[in-house]
C-alpha cells in the first residue's frame, strides 16, 4: 500500500508515519489479549471490553489506560453487539493515540496461534511473527525472551494432560488422544480397543500401520512395566492382575520397534 510513496522521495521515517496513519484510519478491529480478554482497536486507541447492555444489544468498552495511575483515561466506546459497528464514543482521551499498539497486539496473537499450530522452536515462532511489523511497533514488543516464554506457556496449556483419574470408571480419554497424526492433516485411529469403564477395563493402542508391521515381522517381543503408573491412586488396585502395561515389539532384520501398547 505504501510502495507508491517511495517514488515520491519519502524517507524511512516519513514512511513509518504514513504507515501509522493508514493503520489508524482502518476499520475497527476486535482482538484478544494474552489473558483471553477482548480488546477493540479504533482510531489509534485500544479499548478493553467492560460489559454488555442488559438487553444484549450493545457492548461497552473502556480505554485500556482507564486504570493507569497517571492517566486514568475516561473515554468510552459503545458498539453493536452483533455487527461490531461503532455506535458512539463518549468523552475524550487524556493521552495521544498509539497506532503501533494494534500491530503489537496482532503480532502477539500470531505468536500464540503459531505456537499451537506449528512445530517450530520458540525462537523461530517469534521471529516469523514479528519480522514484518514496523519499527515503531517493534519498539513496543516484549523482549524476545518473554515472547519465547509465551510460546512455551501456550504449548504447555494446549498439551496439558487431564487430571489423573481416581478409578478406572472415571478414566476419560480425550478424542485427540484416540488418533495419531502420521502426516500433517492425516489422522488414523490410535485407540483400537476399549472394553469400557469397569474394574477390568482393557485399552489397546496401536495403528493399522503398526499392526501390519507386527503381522509381517519374524519375531515378537513383549514387556510389562509398572513405572508408567507414576501415582498410586487410593481407589485403584495396582496388582499385576488389575493394572498391567504391556508393550509389544515387532522385530525383523535388525530393526525392533514398538507397535502395540495395552493396559489392563
Secondary structure, 3 states (H helix, E strand, C coil): CCHHHHHHCCCHHHHHHHHHHHHHCCCCEEEECCCCCEEEEECCEEEEEEEECCCCCEEEEEECCCCCCCCCCCCEEEEECCCCCEEEEECCCCCCCCCHHHHHHHHHHHHHHHHHHCCCCHHHHHHHHHCCCCHHHHCCCCCHHHHHHHHHHHHHHHCCCCCCCCCHHHCCCCHHHCEEEEECCEEEECEEEECCCCCCCCEEEECHHHHHHHHHCCEEEEEEECCCCCCCCCCCCCCCCCCCEEEEEEEECCEEEEEEEEEC
